[in-house]
Amino acid sequence: MGDENGINITDVKSEPMLLFGDIDQVPMNYNISTKERNMILRQKANYISQIKEKNPLLVLDT
């Protein structure tokens, strides 16, 4: 993985995600089940309470 010049990272897959953006700008798909919608709303609440408007380095360090 590493060499004398630093870390060499290969075979990385990246998918879009919201990490430190504004979750209120993400549209809600209302064509989903109540169970799925409730799960998304819980995740949104967790994001707001645990991540939103916090220092990214401190959040990632915990």
C-alpha atoms as an extended CHARMM CRD file, in Angstrom:
* protein
*
        62  EXT
         1         1  MET       CA              0.0000000000        0.0000000000        0.0000000000  PROA      1               0.0000000000
         2         2  GLY       CA              2.6390000000        2.5430000000        0.9530000000  PROA      2               0.0000000000
         3         3  ASP       CA              6.0320000000        3.4560000000       -0.3280000000  PROA      3               0.0000000000
         4         4  GLU       CA              8.7740000000        5.9050000000        0.5560000000  PROA      4               0.0000000000
         5         5  ASN       CA              6.8330000000        8.7270000000       -1.1770000000  PROA      5               0.0000000000
         6         6  GLY       CA              3.6510000000        8.2970000000        0.8770000000  PROA      6               0.0000000000
         7         7  ILE       CA              0.4380000000        6.3200000000        0.6500000000  PROA      7               0.0000000000
         8         8  ASN       CA             -0.6700000000        4.8670000000       -2.6850000000  PROA      8               0.0000000000
         9         9  ILE       CA             -4.4430000000        4.3060000000       -2.7560000000  PROA      9               0.0000000000
        10        10  THR       CA             -5.9680000000        2.2650000000       -5.5820000000  PROA      10              0.0000000000
        11        11  ASP       CA             -9.3090000000        0.7020000000       -6.4860000000  PROA      11              0.0000000000
        12        12  VAL       CA            -11.4360000000        3.3010000000       -4.7230000000  PROA      12              0.0000000000
        13        13  LYS       CA            -15.1450000000        3.6010000000       -5.4550000000  PROA      13              0.0000000000
        14        14  SER       CA            -16.8080000000        6.9090000000       -4.6720000000  PROA      14              0.0000000000
        15        15  GLU       CA            -20.5250000000        7.6070000000       -4.6060000000  PROA      15              0.0000000000
        16        16  PRO       CA            -22.1490000000       11.0010000000       -4.0850000000  PROA      16              0.0000000000
        17        17  MET       CA            -23.2640000000       11.7210000000       -0.5580000000  PROA      17              0.0000000000
        18        18  LEU       CA            -24.1390000000       14.6550000000        1.6350000000  PROA      18              0.0000000000
        19        19  LEU       CA            -21.6730000000       15.0660000000        4.4420000000  PROA      19              0.0000000000
        20        20  PHE       CA            -21.4490000000       18.7150000000        5.4150000000  PROA      20              0.0000000000
        21        21  GLY       CA            -23.9590000000       20.3060000000        3.0560000000  PROA      21              0.0000000000
        22        22  ASP       CA            -27.4620000000       21.5950000000        3.6820000000  PROA      22              0.0000000000
        23        23  ILE       CA            -29.8220000000       18.6700000000        4.0780000000  PROA      23              0.0000000000
        24        24  ASP       CA            -32.8290000000       20.9290000000        3.6200000000  PROA      24              0.0000000000
        25        25  GLN       CA            -31.7890000000       21.2940000000       -0.0410000000  PROA      25              0.0000000000
        26        26  VAL       CA            -32.0940000000       17.5340000000       -0.6650000000  PROA      26              0.0000000000
        27        27  PRO       CA            -35.4970000000       16.7320000000       -2.1830000000  PROA      27              0.0000000000
        28        28  MET       CA            -37.6850000000       14.1000000000       -0.5320000000  PROA      28              0.0000000000
        29        29  ASN       CA            -39.1070000000       11.3040000000       -2.6690000000  PROA      29              0.0000000000
        30        30  TYR       CA            -42.6980000000       10.9520000000       -1.5180000000  PROA      30              0.0000000000
        31        31  ASN       CA            -43.3210000000        7.8640000000       -3.6690000000  PROA      31              0.0000000000
        32        32  ILE       CA            -41.9030000000        5.5620000000       -1.0040000000  PROA      32              0.0000000000
        33        33  SER       CA            -43.4240000000        3.5550000000        1.8040000000  PROA      33              0.0000000000
        34        34  THR       CA            -44.2070000000        5.0850000000        5.1800000000  PROA      34              0.0000000000
        35        35  LYS       CA            -41.5400000000        2.8580000000        6.7490000000  PROA      35              0.0000000000
        36        36  GLU       CA            -38.8700000000        4.1490000000        4.3440000000  PROA      36              0.0000000000
        37        37  ARG       CA            -39.9820000000        7.7700000000        4.7800000000  PROA      37              0.0000000000
        38        38  ASN       CA            -39.8420000000        7.4570000000        8.5850000000  PROA      38              0.0000000000
        39        39  MET       CA            -36.3410000000        5.9690000000        8.3480000000  PROA      39              0.0000000000
        40        40  ILE       CA            -35.1940000000        8.8690000000        6.1550000000  PROA      40              0.0000000000
        41        41  LEU       CA            -36.7350000000       11.4140000000        8.5170000000  PROA      41              0.0000000000
        42        42  ARG       CA            -34.9240000000        9.7740000000       11.4810000000  PROA      42              0.0000000000
        43        43  GLN       CA            -31.6540000000        9.8990000000        9.5330000000  PROA      43              0.0000000000
        44        44  LYS       CA            -32.2810000000       13.5630000000        8.7500000000  PROA      44              0.0000000000
        45        45  ALA       CA            -32.8980000000       14.3030000000       12.4370000000  PROA      45              0.0000000000
        46        46  ASN       CA            -29.6820000000       12.4630000000       13.3640000000  PROA      46              0.0000000000
        47        47  TYR       CA            -27.7370000000       14.4390000000       10.7580000000  PROA      47              0.0000000000
        48        48  ILE       CA            -29.1010000000       17.7280000000       12.1030000000  PROA      48              0.0000000000
        49        49  SER       CA            -28.3170000000       16.8690000000       15.7280000000  PROA      49              0.0000000000
        50        50  GLN       CA            -24.9420000000       15.1620000000       15.2010000000  PROA      50              0.0000000000
        51        51  ILE       CA            -23.2940000000       16.7690000000       12.1510000000  PROA      51              0.0000000000
        52        52  LYS       CA            -24.9510000000       19.8950000000       10.7690000000  PROA      52              0.0000000000
        53        53  GLU       CA            -23.0490000000       23.1390000000       11.4340000000  PROA      53              0.0000000000
        54        54  LYS       CA            -20.2980000000       21.3450000000       13.3490000000  PROA      54              0.0000000000
        55        55  ASN       CA            -16.5940000000       21.3730000000       12.6450000000  PROA      55              0.0000000000
        56        56  PRO       CA            -15.9670000000       18.5430000000       10.1390000000  PROA      56              0.0000000000
        57        57  LEU       CA            -12.6120000000       17.6160000000       11.6860000000  PROA      57              0.0000000000
        58        58  LEU       CA            -14.1260000000       17.2710000000       15.1480000000  PROA      58              0.0000000000
        59        59  VAL       CA            -17.0590000000       15.2170000000       13.8310000000  PROA      59              0.0000000000
        60        60  LEU       CA            -14.7750000000       12.8370000000       11.9340000000  PROA      60              0.0000000000
        61        61  ASP       CA            -12.4280000000       12.5220000000       14.9160000000  PROA      61              0.0000000000
        62        62  THR       CA            -15.1280000000       11.1100000000       17.2130000000  PROA      62              0.0000000000
